[in-house]
Amino acid sequence: MAIRTEIQGSIGEVVLDHPPVNALDSRGWNELADVITAIGTRPEVRCVLIRGEGKGFCAGVDIKEMQQHPERIVDLNRGNFRTFRAVRACEVPVVSAVHGFVIGGGIGVCGASDVVIAAEDAYFSLPEIDRGAMGGASHLSRMLPLHKVRAAFFTGGRIPAAEAYRLGAVEKVVPGAALLTEARAFAATIAAKSRRALVLAKEALNGLEPRDVDHGYRFEQGFTLEMYLHEDSQKARDAFVKNKKSAEY
């Protein structure tokens, strides 16, 4: 299964398990949105923990699907939007535990989360500019300062976990072997609180944000669609799928 859930006490875990790189297609992103919403409404769940199996947390979208079926861009865009909105609107706090690569849609999940805990080998990247796409800056802007976001977006470069921690985007950086233990312990601290208090606190904190990240991402997706319709976009996807070096994470 690409997505599975586990309930551990008052913690609801959502696990991305889709080898080789946890890249989801349009159907997968729409499914993930429903899974997050459903687990967050369970009365026994007081904190949601999102994590990934395998080499990295999430490599974003399945570029091969877009290469072969560019007409699915609308379904993909909606799935991304619904997932990130589901994370941010989840009734209870959401903690993302990340390792390895956090790319594209992985940035959206982290940026929409309440807390991010990272393994030492984790890095954050928005390589869309090299892959014929746009998107992700709205949620990265919840994590990092404006000019850091722009530098990352224009270059498609990587932001190591240590740098993200320095800039306040990550709560803790831990050894890879300790990631799950540390993330569960942090989630357990949250889950020990009153569910009602957590629900009210989450709603209040979302309402206090200076801008609407969901609206910002929807605005950004208009440019994503425009880019997908340009011939350079198809060329970039073809090159990405063909060139093994560009497919390395």
N, C-alpha and C positions, 0 to 999 in steps of 0.2 A: 504493500500500500504506500502511495506517495505521501499520505498524511495520516497520522494516527493520533489517538488521544489516550491519555492515561490519567487516572485520578489518584492522587497520593495524598490522603488526608483531606485537607482543605485546599490543596493545590491542584489545578487542572493543567496538565501538560499537553501541549500541542507539538508534535514531533514531525519535522520534515525528513522523510526517508525515501528519497527518489534519486538513486544513483544515476550517473556518476557525480553530479554536482548540485543536486537539489534545485535544478531549474524547472519551473513549472510551466505548462502550456496554459492556454486560455481557460480550458476546463478546470485545470488544477487550481488556478488563482481564484476562480469563482467558488470552487469547493472550499478552499481555505477560508474564505470570508464567512461562509455558512458555519464552518466548524468552530471558528473563533467566537462567533456570535452565540452559538448554541452552548458552548462550554462555559462562557461567561455568565449565562443566565441560570446555570444550575445552582440551586440554593445552598448546596454544601461547599461550593467553590468560592474562595475569598481572594484568590490570586491566580492569574494565568501565567504559566511559564512556557515560552516558545523557544525551542532549540532544534538543532539539526544533527542528523547522523552523517557519518562519512567524512570526506576530506574538508568540507567547509560548511558554513551555515546555510548560505543560499546564493546561487549564481544568477538569480533574477528570472528572466523569462526564457522560454525555450526558443532560441533564435532560429533553430531549424524549422520550427512550425511557421514562423513568420516568413522564412525564406520560401517555403513550399506553399504556404497559404496566407499571403499578405492580406487577403480579404477578411481574415479573422482579427484584424487589428482592433476593431470596435469591441469585440467580445473580450479581447485581452485587456484593453484599456479599462473596460468596466470591471473586470476581475481584479486588476490592480487597485483601482479606486475603491472598490467594495472591501477588499482585504485591509487596506491601510485605514480606511474609515472604521472598519470593524474593530481593529486593534485600538484605535484612539477612543472609540465610543464604547468599548467593552465596559460592562457595568463595574467590574473590579479592576484593580491595577494589573498591568501586564509587564512582566519582566522578560527580556530577550537575553538568552545566553548564547554567545556567538564564538565561533572559532574559525580559523582559516579565512576563507574569502567571504566577504559580505558585499555583494555586488548588486547594482540595479535595484530590483524588487526587494532584495535583502535590506538595502538602505531604507526603503519605504517602511518595512516592518519595524526596523529599529527606530526610525525617526518618529513613528507613530506610537511606540511603546512608552511606558512611564519610566522604565529603568533599563539600562543595558549593562550587562556584565560580560567582559571579554577575556578570552584566553590570550596568552602572550603572543601567539602566532596570528591573531586575528588582524585583518586590515579591511578598510572600508574604501569602496571605489564606485564611481559612476562612469564607466567607459562608454556610455551611450553615444557620445560624439563620434566614436570610431566604429560604431556598429549600426549606423543608419537610423538612430533613434534619438529621442529626447526623454526628459522625465526624471524625477527623483530629487530635484533641487529643493522643492517645497519641503520635503521631509528631512533632507540633510540640513536645511536651514533651522530646523528645530534642535539640531545637535551642535552645529558649529557656527562660528562668526561668518558674516557675509563674504568677506574677501577670501577666506579659506574655502568656502563653498564654491566661489567662482573659479578659483585656481584649480580646484579638484575637477570641476565640471568642464572647463576649457581644455584641460590637459588629459583627462581620463586617468589621472594618476591615483596612487594609493596613499591612504592615510593609515599609518600603523596604529595599533591599539594604544601604544604608549603615548602617541601624539594626541589621539582622540581623548585619552584620559586627561592629559595636560590641559586640553581646551574645555574640559567639563562635559564631554559627550558620553563618557563611560564612567560608571560608578566605581567599578573595581576591575583591575587587570590581574589575572591569576594564572598559575601554571595550567597548561592544557589538561593535565591529568586530574586537576582539582576543579575544573570548570563546573561539572554537573553538581558536585557536592556543595561548592560555594554558592551556586545559583539556587539550588534547592533550599539551602540554609537561609539565604536572603529572602526568598519567596515565603519561607515558613515564618519569618519575622513579621512580614506583612499579613500573612494568613491567620496569625494569632489574634488579629484585631477583630472588632465587631464588623460583620459584613455590612450592616447598615451604615456605619461610620465610613467605611471604605467607599461605598457607593456614593455617598454624599460628597466625600472629599474628592473623588475622581470627577464628579460632575462640576464641582466648584472650581477645581483647578483647570479643567478644560475651558470653562466659561471665562476664566481670568486671563487666558492667553491673549496677547495683543493683536493677533491676526488669526484668521480662519485657515488653518493648514489644508483642510479638505477643499475649500474653495480655491486656494492657491494651486493645489495639485490639479484640480479640474481645469483651471485656466492653462496650466502648463501642458496638459494633455492635448489641448488644441494645437499646440506647436508640434507635439509628438505625431499627431495625425498628419499634419502638413509635411513633416519630414518623411514619414513613411510613404507618402504619395510622390515624393521626388525620386528621380532615377538614381541619385547617389545613394539613397537608402538601400535599394535592392542590390546595388553593387557592393555595398559594405557588408550586407548579410551574406551574399555569395562568397565574398572573400573570407569572411570569418569562418564559415563552415568548411571552406576548402583548405584554408591555411591552418595547419595543426598548431603552429606556433602561437597564433592569435587566440587559439582555443585553450591555451594553458592558463591555469588559475594559480 
